[in-house]
Amino acid sequence: MRRASLLLLFLTAGPLVAQDPKPALIVKPDAFETLVNPKCSHCRDEAKRRAAELRDEDRVLCWIRGYSDGGAIPLRFFLNSYRVISDTYGVFVYDPDAGYARGFAPSLDFTFYGWRNGVMVMRHKDGTLYSCLSGVAFDGPRKGDRLKPVPTLMSDWGFWLKRYPHAVAYHMFDKYKPTELPTKDHPDSVKSLGPVTKTPDTDTPVLGVVIGEKTRAYRLSAIEAAGLIADKVDGKDVVILWQGSTRTAAAYHPFATGTKKGEGKPQKVTLRRDGKDSAAPYIDAGTGSRWDIAGRSIDGTLKGWTLEWVDGTQVKWGFWTKEYPRTTIYEGPEKTGGTKPDGKPLEEKVREIAGSAEFLYSVPKHFAKLEAVDSGRRVRLLIEGEKLAKVWPLTDDPEIKVHGWWGRPDQLQVGDRVWVWFKLDRRKQPVAVMMLADELSEQDVHGEGVTVTARTTDRLTLKPVKGTDFSLALPPSLREAAQQMSPGQKVYVQSAGGKVRLLLDAASFEALRKKQREALAKRWETEGLPGTVTFLHLSGEADFMLDHEAIRWGRSLKPGDKVSLQADPPIAAVVRHVRPWRERTQLRLVIHGVDLADLKLGDRMRLKMTPPSREVLDAALPPDIDQPRSRDERVEWFLASIYCTCPVKGDRCTGMFYTLASCNPNGCGMPNAMRQHIGKKIDRGLTDRQIFEEMLKTYGPPLTRPHLLP
């Protein structure tokens, strides 16, 4: 699926986020002094003056201009202490709680005022109150007015000094003492949020872009993965550039303008990224001119020309949506492709078949009461909201989840509440069960169990990650345990008939998951791993595709390992090669010719193997991470070994549940963006182990386990 999350984040596509009806305003004008019209100098001079205190990695807010080198303001020396600078170069603001710094048109009339909805507020001398993020006046004589933005971006002092040593800087008198940037939210910023609970998405960094009345957010992880994003917002072309060494994103219209008179009319450029100059990594395909993150051409025919800056701010997603509740989120790069004789773009023809929606989006998902399990191949379910139970067949390779791990239908308890996905036929009618999970596993898939909102002696009220509050009766055996659960605590609950059957805290749930993992491992060892015969050849070779649940065991196999297919008698085989295939694992087996006669394509069988060692099973990295592969094979191996960490919500991201390789690249930009991202790391000489460890630090546990966002 996408990340587009990388986020892409991440966040739901084209979300309509409800804005608080009465945003809280915390008035604290004395919390931070405002700096008015400070004296100016130049970066090269201040670098000498404060050489012992300025650090290359110091974050700076840079304003960029077509006719000069612009300027840079080190946060530690100025904006961390003076959150608003009212100057003849611009009104510059820094809001660490919301994760942004930016500039507006020059004025000496603004002062810091407080917070509203977590976002800083400044006051004009006439009493008008403005959001420091959007620049929109929400109260006072000029209500509805919007300040003109000054082209700015975030960078590092060392990088900017080297690129633009003549840029303006403020004179760093001794009174300007460096102060470390805050690591905790300001209590008044938090207070102004009101009764709002932060989600994992709240602090996701994005580049928020404003074009006319339209806004769009681009996850920094998606920009980094792509290197360059070409998009359209409100019908206008926009390019998003990325400077990796400083983690800087900037938006421009792809039109260049000369800075001197007589240099000609604005000219459209077509930028592509190359790695020959890391500080200016963009090339115009038409003129060969090279461009940097400031949108300035540093050499070539258009040297000195600048791109048309688009109002863009690096900010935390949760605060961006407070200001722009109808913002959209970028999901994937536009593809052009070739054309067919009928004039239609080739990519459009592909989309006509593949569709732009994700597979899981159209899969019916329901809660139900499990009334019976018939030999593990059929189940009788009473879907919630319906009056009559119905018997459903299971698909040949269903996903069965028990206690937060894979399982078998016979391990599910009759009478329990279960979560069910249905396979559709071409008429979009449900015909079979393709995924069946107990309630504990559903809560685990969605990330955090359920939240206790209230409890009495005999009832427990819970808030799921997905849906509305519900109340369950407490049997006498669980009432004492429930009394230990405090409101706001995350728990895992298995219910049956409107009553709590299991009530677990996080540690107890993990212990139950471990027990299920060990129980299934014993079944794999005695019964074999489930899979399908997908290829037979008279030469004595056969392909066997292991199901999703065998992803770690199967990929621990190596060429030459002996295995057997469970038949009567068992069929001996030797592994010739192992290849990840989406969430499945493809084995090429060498089998005695006469034994092939007992096999046919599509046979569902079990494969027995020597169990992997405990070290392999408990390792954080995949067991086949060190296998030699070509560059392209390495890239595809990653996509088949990780799950999508994008922010797409609504139980719809195929890559979150079936590995990123299963995403439809014609409907989602994340797979190809991640291919580029990983390919660049490979080209830098990193090993698969180094790349995987870096990604784990960036994306966390969801990278390596099936999950969904409700």
DRENBASE-144756 format. One record per residue (C-alpha): residue number from 1; residue in three letters; y negated, x, z. Coordinates in steps of 0.1 Angstrom, whole numbers. Layout:
residues N
NUM/Ala/Y/X/Z
...
***
This chain:
residues 710
1/Met/0/0/0
2/Arg/-34/12/5
3/Arg/-53/32/25
4/Ala/-77/34/8
5/Ser/-77/27/67
6/Leu/-74/63/52
7/Leu/-86/53/68
8/Leu/-94/25/39
9/Leu/-93/30/81
10/Phe/-87/3/84
11/Leu/-103/-28/79
12/Thr/-98/-58/59
13/Ala/-108/-61/23
14/Gly/-140/-82/17
15/Pro/-140/-93/53
16/Leu/-162/-121/66
17/Val/-169/-110/101
18/Ala/-183/-135/125
19/Gln/-216/-124/139
20/Asp/-224/-131/176
21/Pro/-246/-162/177
22/Lys/-269/-147/204
23/Pro/-269/-109/202
24/Ala/-277/-94/236
25/Leu/-309/-73/238
26/Ile/-312/-46/264
27/Val/-348/-35/268
28/Lys/-350/1/281
29/Pro/-381/17/264
30/Asp/-381/45/289
31/Ala/-344/55/284
32/Phe/-355/80/257
33/Glu/-389/95/250
34/Thr/-401/92/214
35/Leu/-412/123/196
36/Val/-443/118/175
37/Asn/-455/140/146
38/Pro/-440/173/158
39/Lys/-452/205/142
40/Cys/-433/218/112
41/Ser/-417/251/102
42/His/-389/261/79
43/Cys/-351/264/84
44/Arg/-351/302/77
45/Asp/-378/308/103
46/Glu/-363/287/130
47/Ala/-329/303/123
48/Lys/-345/336/134
49/Arg/-365/321/163
50/Arg/-335/304/179
51/Ala/-307/325/165
52/Ala/-290/328/199
53/Glu/-288/290/204
54/Leu/-284/275/169
55/Arg/-248/272/158
56/Asp/-235/270/123
57/Glu/-215/238/133
58/Asp/-246/221/148
59/Arg/-249/187/132
60/Val/-282/181/114
61/Leu/-298/151/98
62/Cys/-311/162/64
63/Trp/-337/144/43
64/Ile/-335/152/6
65/Arg/-362/150/-20
66/Gly/-363/156/-57
67/Tyr/-393/179/-57
68/Ser/-385/201/-27
69/Asp/-357/213/-5
70/Gly/-363/185/20
71/Gly/-357/191/57
72/Ala/-331/194/85
73/Ile/-332/182/121
74/Pro/-306/197/145
75/Leu/-294/169/167
76/Arg/-288/190/197
77/Phe/-325/202/198
78/Phe/-343/170/188
79/Leu/-326/137/181
80/Asn/-302/139/211
81/Ser/-332/139/235
82/Tyr/-356/120/213
83/Arg/-336/92/197
84/Val/-366/82/176
85/Ile/-389/106/158
86/Ser/-420/90/144
87/Asp/-433/115/118
88/Thr/-453/118/86
89/Tyr/-420/130/69
90/Gly/-402/99/80
91/Val/-390/78/110
92/Phe/-358/95/120
93/Val/-332/79/144
94/Tyr/-300/90/160
95/Asp/-275/65/176
96/Pro/-244/83/188
97/Asp/-228/51/202
98/Ala/-228/35/167
99/Gly/-221/69/151
100/Tyr/-251/73/127
101/Ala/-284/91/121
102/Arg/-308/81/93
103/Gly/-344/79/82
104/Phe/-370/54/71
105/Ala/-404/56/55
106/Pro/-430/78/73
107/Ser/-449/62/101
108/Leu/-464/72/135
109/Asp/-461/37/149
110/Phe/-425/35/162
111/Thr/-410/41/196
112/Phe/-375/37/211
113/Tyr/-370/3/227
114/Gly/-334/-4/237
115/Trp/-301/-18/223
116/Arg/-290/-50/206
117/Asn/-253/-56/198
118/Gly/-246/-20/206
119/Val/-271/-8/180
120/Met/-304/10/189
121/Val/-336/-9/185
122/Met/-371/5/179
123/Arg/-405/-12/183
124/His/-435/-11/160
125/Lys/-469/-9/178
126/Asp/-476/-45/167
127/Gly/-446/-56/187
128/Thr/-421/-61/159
129/Leu/-385/-51/168
130/Tyr/-363/-34/142
131/Ser/-327/-24/141
132/Cys/-324/13/138
133/Leu/-293/10/116
134/Ser/-304/-16/90
135/Gly/-342/-12/94
136/Val/-344/-50/95
137/Ala/-370/-67/118
138/Phe/-353/-93/139
139/Asp/-382/-103/161
140/Gly/-420/-101/162
141/Pro/-449/-105/137
142/Arg/-429/-89/108
143/Lys/-396/-106/114
144/Gly/-375/-105/83
145/Asp/-392/-73/70
146/Arg/-370/-43/61
147/Leu/-381/-7/63
148/Lys/-378/15/32
149/Pro/-350/40/37
150/Val/-357/77/33
151/Pro/-329/96/14
152/Thr/-308/113/42
153/Leu/-274/126/49
154/Met/-255/144/77
155/Ser/-245/180/74
156/Asp/-241/212/94
157/Trp/-268/237/102
158/Gly/-250/267/88
159/Phe/-242/250/55
160/Trp/-277/236/50
161/Leu/-294/268/59
162/Lys/-274/287/33
163/Arg/-279/260/6
164/Tyr/-316/253/14
165/Pro/-332/280/34
166/His/-367/268/24
167/Ala/-361/233/37
168/Val/-386/220/63
169/Ala/-376/222/100
170/Tyr/-394/214/132
171/His/-410/242/151
172/Met/-386/249/179
173/Phe/-409/255/208
174/Asp/-393/265/241
175/Lys/-397/230/254
176/Tyr/-370/218/229
177/Lys/-339/226/248
178/Pro/-305/221/231
179/Thr/-283/194/248
180/Glu/-247/188/240
181/Leu/-240/155/221
182/Pro/-227/127/243
183/Thr/-189/121/245
184/Lys/-192/87/262
185/Asp/-209/55/252
186/His/-243/48/268
187/Pro/-237/21/294
188/Asp/-267/0/281
189/Ser/-253/2/246
190/Val/-220/-11/259
191/Lys/-238/-38/280
192/Ser/-256/-50/249
193/Leu/-223/-56/231
194/Gly/-216/-85/256
195/Pro/-180/-97/260
196/Val/-167/-79/230
197/Thr/-134/-60/231
198/Lys/-133/-29/210
199/Thr/-104/-26/185
200/Pro/-88/4/170
201/Asp/-110/-2/139
202/Thr/-143/-2/158
203/Asp/-148/35/158
204/Thr/-134/41/123
205/Pro/-160/62/104
206/Val/-173/48/72
207/Leu/-200/53/47
208/Gly/-220/20/47
209/Val/-238/14/14
210/Val/-266/-11/7
211/Ile/-275/-20/-29
212/Gly/-299/-50/-31
213/Glu/-283/-78/-11
214/Lys/-248/-64/-13
215/Thr/-231/-40/11
216/Arg/-199/-21/10
217/Ala/-181/3/34
218/Tyr/-160/33/23
219/Arg/-137/48/49
220/Leu/-143/86/52
221/Ser/-106/91/51
222/Ala/-105/74/17
223/Ile/-135/94/4
224/Glu/-119/126/16
225/Ala/-86/117/-1
226/Ala/-102/109/-34
227/Gly/-129/136/-34
228/Leu/-150/114/-56
229/Ile/-151/76/-58
230/Ala/-166/58/-88
231/Asp/-174/22/-80
232/Lys/-196/-8/-89
233/Val/-216/-26/-63
234/Asp/-236/-57/-73
235/Gly/-229/-47/-109
236/Lys/-244/-13/-105
237/Asp/-226/20/-109
238/Val/-223/41/-78
239/Val/-205/74/-71
240/Ile/-195/85/-36
241/Leu/-194/123/-31
242/Trp/-177/143/-4
243/Gln/-185/177/11
244/Gly/-153/186/30
245/Ser/-166/216/50
246/Thr/-192/195/67
247/Arg/-175/161/65
248/Thr/-205/147/46
249/Ala/-204/116/24
250/Ala/-233/105/2
251/Ala/-238/78/-24
252/Tyr/-257/80/-56
253/His/-263/61/-88
254/Pro/-250/83/-116
255/Phe/-284/88/-132
256/Ala/-302/121/-131
257/Thr/-340/125/-132
258/Gly/-360/157/-138
259/Thr/-383/168/-110
260/Lys/-409/182/-134
261/Lys/-431/164/-159
262/Gly/-419/164/-195
263/Glu/-382/169/-186
264/Gly/-372/138/-203
265/Lys/-360/103/-194
266/Pro/-334/97/-167
267/Gln/-299/106/-181
268/Lys/-266/91/-171
269/Val/-240/116/-160
270/Thr/-202/115/-156
271/Leu/-192/135/-126
272/Arg/-158/149/-119
273/Arg/-147/172/-91
274/Asp/-134/207/-95
275/Gly/-128/235/-70
276/Lys/-146/264/-85
277/Asp/-176/261/-62
278/Ser/-168/245/-28
279/Ala/-205/241/-20
280/Ala/-213/223/-53
281/Pro/-179/209/-65
282/Tyr/-191/183/-91
283/Ile/-194/189/-128
284/Asp/-211/166/-154
285/Ala/-186/161/-182
286/Gly/-214/157/-207
287/Thr/-236/187/-200
288/Gly/-215/209/-178
289/Ser/-242/209/-151
290/Arg/-230/214/-116
291/Trp/-240/193/-86
292/Asp/-239/195/-48
293/Ile/-237/169/-20
294/Ala/-275/165/-20
295/Gly/-273/151/-55
296/Arg/-290/182/-69
297/Ser/-279/201/-100
298/Ile/-277/238/-92
299/Asp/-270/251/-127
300/Gly/-264/241/-163
301/Thr/-286/221/-186
302/Leu/-298/198/-159
303/Lys/-305/224/-133
304/Gly/-330/211/-107
305/Trp/-325/175/-117
306/Thr/-315/150/-90
307/Leu/-293/120/-88
308/Glu/-307/86/-77
309/Trp/-299/83/-40
310/Val/-283/51/-28
311/Asp/-290/38/7
312/Gly/-259/51/25
313/Thr/-252/58/62
314/Gln/-222/74/79
315/Val/-215/50/108
316/Lys/-187/34/128
317/Trp/-171/4/112
318/Gly/-175/-20/141
319/Phe/-213/-15/143
320/Trp/-217/-16/106
321/Thr/-202/-51/105
322/Lys/-225/-62/134
323/Glu/-254/-55/111
324/Tyr/-237/-66/78
325/Pro/-211/-93/87
326/Arg/-204/-101/51
327/Thr/-198/-65/40
328/Thr/-169/-56/18
329/Ile/-146/-26/22
330/Tyr/-136/-4/-7
331/Glu/-99/-7/-14
332/Gly/-92/16/-43
333/Pro/-106/35/-73
334/Glu/-113/16/-105
335/Lys/-90/27/-133
336/Thr/-100/28/-170
337/Gly/-70/40/-189
338/Gly/-66/38/-226
339/Thr/-68/8/-249
340/Lys/-43/-12/-270
341/Pro/-50/-24/-305
342/Asp/-62/-58/-291
343/Gly/-89/-40/-273
344/Lys/-77/-47/-238
345/Pro/-77/-18/-214
346/Leu/-42/-5/-209
347/Glu/-47/-7/-171
348/Glu/-55/-44/-175
349/Lys/-22/-49/-193
350/Val/-3/-33/-165
351/Arg/-21/-55/-139
352/Glu/-10/-86/-159
353/Ile/25/-77/-150
354/Ala/22/-60/-116
355/Gly/-6/-82/-102
356/Ser/-33/-70/-79
357/Ala/-19/-86/-47
358/Glu/5/-69/-24
359/Phe/41/-80/-22
360/Leu/40/-88/15
361/Tyr/9/-110/10
362/Ser/29/-137/-7
363/Val/60/-135/16
364/Pro/63/-166/39
365/Lys/64/-155/75
366/His/73/-179/103
367/Phe/84/-180/139
368/Ala/116/-199/146
369/Lys/142/-206/171
370/Leu/175/-188/164
371/Glu/202/-215/167
372/Ala/233/-197/153
373/Val/245/-165/136
374/Asp/274/-168/112
375/Ser/294/-136/107
376/Gly/261/-117/104
377/Arg/255/-131/69
378/Arg/239/-165/77
379/Val/216/-178/104
380/Arg/206/-213/114
381/Leu/168/-215/122
382/Leu/145/-242/135
383/Ile/111/-231/121
384/Glu/83/-239/144
385/Gly/65/-270/134
386/Glu/96/-285/117
387/Lys/120/-310/131
388/Leu/153/-301/114
389/Ala/171/-267/116
390/Lys/185/-252/84
391/Val/211/-226/75
392/Trp/198/-196/56
393/Pro/217/-167/39
394/Leu/206/-132/47
395/Thr/197/-109/17
396/Asp/222/-81/10
397/Asp/199/-55/27
398/Pro/178/-74/53
399/Glu/155/-57/77
400/Ile/169/-66/112
401/Lys/147/-56/142
402/Val/160/-57/178
403/His/141/-44/208
404/Gly/117/-24/187
405/Trp/143/-7/166
406/Trp/167/-16/137
407/Gly/197/-37/146
408/Arg/224/-61/136
409/Pro/222/-99/134
410/Asp/249/-103/161
411/Gln/227/-84/185
412/Leu/201/-112/184
413/Gln/205/-138/212
414/Val/210/-174/202
415/Gly/182/-196/215
416/Asp/155/-168/213
417/Arg/123/-171/194
418/Val/124/-148/163
419/Trp/100/-138/135
420/Val/113/-144/100
421/Trp/103/-133/65
422/Phe/117/-153/35
423/Lys/126/-141/1
424/Leu/112/-162/-27
425/Asp/126/-171/-61
426/Arg/106/-171/-93
427/Arg/94/-206/-85
428/Lys/81/-193/-52
429/Gln/106/-212/-32
430/Pro/122/-196/-2
431/Val/159/-188/-8
432/Ala/170/-163/19
433/Val/160/-144/49
434/Met/148/-108/42
435/Met/136/-98/76
436/Leu/146/-111/110
437/Ala/130/-97/142
438/Asp/132/-106/179
439/Glu/99/-115/195
440/Leu/97/-81/212
441/Ser/100/-63/179
442/Glu/73/-86/163
443/Gln/49/-76/192
444/Asp/58/-40/186
445/Val/52/-41/149
446/His/17/-55/155
447/Gly/10/-26/179
448/Glu/4/-35/214
449/Gly/26/-64/227
450/Val/7/-94/241
451/Thr/-21/-96/267
452/Val/-18/-114/300
453/Thr/-48/-137/302
454/Ala/-38/-159/332
455/Arg/-8/-165/355
456/Thr/3/-190/381
457/Thr/34/-191/403
458/Asp/55/-206/375
459/Arg/36/-200/343
460/Leu/22/-171/323
461/Thr/-6/-174/297
462/Leu/-6/-148/270
463/Lys/-28/-137/241
464/Pro/-9/-123/211
465/Val/-24/-97/188
466/Lys/-19/-124/161
467/Gly/-27/-161/168
468/Thr/-40/-181/198
469/Asp/-32/-181/235
470/Phe/1/-197/245
471/Ser/17/-205/279
472/Leu/53/-200/289
473/Ala/72/-212/319
474/Leu/85/-185/343
475/Pro/120/-187/356
476/Pro/125/-179/393
477/Ser/141/-146/385
478/Leu/109/-133/368
479/Arg/82/-148/390
480/Glu/80/-118/413
481/Ala/77/-94/383
482/Ala/50/-116/367
483/Gln/29/-114/399
484/Gln/27/-77/393
485/Met/11/-83/359
486/Ser/-27/-83/361
487/Pro/-50/-102/336
488/Gly/-58/-79/307
489/Gln/-25/-60/309
490/Lys/-4/-54/278
491/Val/32/-66/281
492/Tyr/61/-74/259
493/Val/77/-109/261
494/Gln/108/-124/247
495/Ser/109/-162/250
496/Ala/135/-189/246
497/Gly/129/-226/247
498/Gly/93/-223/259
499/Lys/103/-200/288
500/Val/100/-163/294
501/Arg/134/-146/291
502/Leu/123/-110/292
503/Leu/90/-97/306
504/Leu/84/-59/302
505/Asp/56/-35/307
506/Ala/52/-7/281
507/Ala/75/18/299
508/Ser/103/-7/303
509/Phe/100/-17/267
510/Glu/103/19/256
511/Ala/134/22/277
512/Leu/149/-9/261
513/Arg/140/5/226
514/Lys/158/38/235
515/Lys/188/19/246
516/Gln/189/-1/213
517/Arg/184/31/193
518/Glu/214/47/211
519/Ala/236/15/206
520/Leu/228/14/169
521/Ala/235/52/165
522/Lys/270/45/179
523/Arg/276/18/153
524/Trp/263/41/126
525/Glu/288/67/138
526/Thr/318/43/139
527/Glu/309/19/111
528/Gly/288/40/88
529/Leu/253/36/74
530/Pro/246/6/51
531/Gly/238/11/15
532/Thr/245/1/-21
533/Val/263/17/-51
534/Thr/237/21/-78
535/Phe/253/44/-103
536/Leu/287/54/-115
537/His/298/80/-141
538/Leu/332/90/-153
539/Ser/323/126/-146
540/Gly/330/119/-110
541/Glu/295/113/-98
542/Ala/280/82/-81
543/Asp/247/73/-66
544/Phe/246/56/-32
545/Met/213/41/-20
546/Leu/210/40/18
547/Asp/190/12/34
548/His/157/17/51
549/Glu/172/20/86
550/Ala/191/52/76
551/Ile/159/71/67
552/Arg/163/98/93
553/Trp/201/101/94
554/Gly/204/101/56
555/Arg/177/126/50
556/Ser/193/150/74
557/Leu/222/154/49
558/Lys/223/185/27
559/Pro/241/195/-5
560/Gly/277/203/3
561/Asp/280/179/33
562/Lys/312/159/34
563/Val/309/121/38
564/Ser/330/91/31
565/Leu/325/55/18
566/Gln/343/30/39
567/Ala/370/14/18
568/Asp/408/9/23
569/Pro/416/38/23
570/Pro/382/56/28
571/Ile/368/73/-3
572/Ala/360/110/4
573/Ala/328/124/-12
574/Val/306/155/-12
575/Val/268/153/-12
576/Arg/254/168/-44
577/His/217/161/-37
578/Val/195/140/-14
579/Arg/163/123/-27
580/Pro/139/101/-9
581/Trp/133/69/-28
582/Arg/105/48/-13
583/Glu/118/38/22
584/Arg/154/43/10
585/Thr/174/75/5
586/Gln/193/82/-27
587/Leu/225/103/-24
588/Arg/242/118/-55
589/Leu/279/120/-45
590/Val/308/138/-61
591/Ile/339/117/-59
592/His/375/122/-71
593/Gly/377/105/-105
594/Val/406/81/-95
595/Asp/386/69/-65
596/Leu/357/58/-88
597/Ala/380/30/-100
598/Asp/376/12/-67
599/Leu/338/11/-70
600/Lys/315/-10/-90
601/Leu/277/-12/-93
602/Gly/261/-33/-66
603/Asp/288/-28/-41
604/Arg/275/-31/-5
605/Met/293/-4/15
606/Arg/290/18/45
607/Leu/288/56/44
608/Lys/301/77/73
609/Met/287/111/81
610/Thr/286/136/109
611/Pro/257/124/132
612/Pro/226/146/132
613/Ser/219/167/163
614/Arg/197/154/191
615/Glu/170/179/180
616/Val/169/163/146
617/Leu/168/128/159
618/Asp/140/135/184
619/Ala/118/157/162
620/Ala/84/144/152
621/Leu/87/156/116
622/Pro/112/144/90
623/Pro/146/163/90
624/Asp/143/173/54
625/Ile/107/187/56
626/Asp/117/223/48
627/Gln/136/216/16
628/Pro/124/235/-15
629/Arg/107/212/-40
630/Ser/83/214/-70
631/Arg/47/206/-64
632/Asp/51/170/-78
633/Glu/83/165/-58
634/Arg/65/176/-26
635/Val/38/151/-32
636/Glu/62/122/-38
637/Trp/83/133/-8
638/Phe/53/128/14
639/Leu/46/93/1
640/Ala/83/83/7
641/Ser/82/98/42
642/Ile/50/83/56
643/Tyr/37/48/63
644/Cys/3/36/52
645/Thr/-24/39/79
646/Cys/-51/19/62
647/Pro/-69/-9/80
648/Val/-58/-38/57
649/Lys/-50/-68/79
650/Gly/-31/-100/75
651/Asp/6/-88/75
652/Arg/1/-78/38
653/Cys/3/-40/35
654/Thr/37/-31/19
655/Gly/31/6/26
656/Met/27/0/63
657/Phe/62/-15/66
658/Tyr/81/2/37
659/Thr/64/36/34
660/Leu/34/44/13
661/Ala/55/51/-18
662/Ser/63/13/-19
663/Cys/27/3/-25
664/Asn/18/-10/-59
665/Pro/-6/17/-73
666/Asn/-20/-9/-98
667/Gly/-31/-31/-69
668/Cys/-40/-5/-44
669/Gly/-59/28/-46
670/Met/-43/44/-16
671/Pro/-11/59/-31
672/Asn/-30/78/-58
673/Ala/-57/88/-34
674/Met/-32/102/-10
675/Arg/-14/120/-39
676/Gln/-47/137/-47
677/His/-53/145/-10
678/Ile/-19/160/-4
679/Gly/-20/178/-38
680/Lys/-52/196/-28
681/Lys/-36/208/5
682/Ile/-6/221/-15
683/Asp/-29/239/-38
684/Arg/-46/255/-8
685/Gly/-12/271/0
686/Leu/-3/249/30
687/Thr/34/243/37
688/Asp/48/208/40
689/Arg/51/213/78
690/Gln/15/223/81
691/Ile/3/194/60
692/Phe/24/169/80
693/Glu/12/182/113
694/Glu/-24/179/102
695/Met/-18/144/91
696/Leu/-2/134/124
697/Lys/-33/147/142
698/Thr/-55/127/119
699/Tyr/-36/94/116
700/Gly/-14/93/147
701/Pro/19/75/153
702/Pro/15/48/127
703/Leu/20/75/101
704/Thr/57/77/109
705/Arg/68/42/118
706/Pro/68/7/103
707/His/39/-14/115
708/Leu/15/-41/104
709/Leu/-20/-53/113
710/Pro/-23/-90/119
***
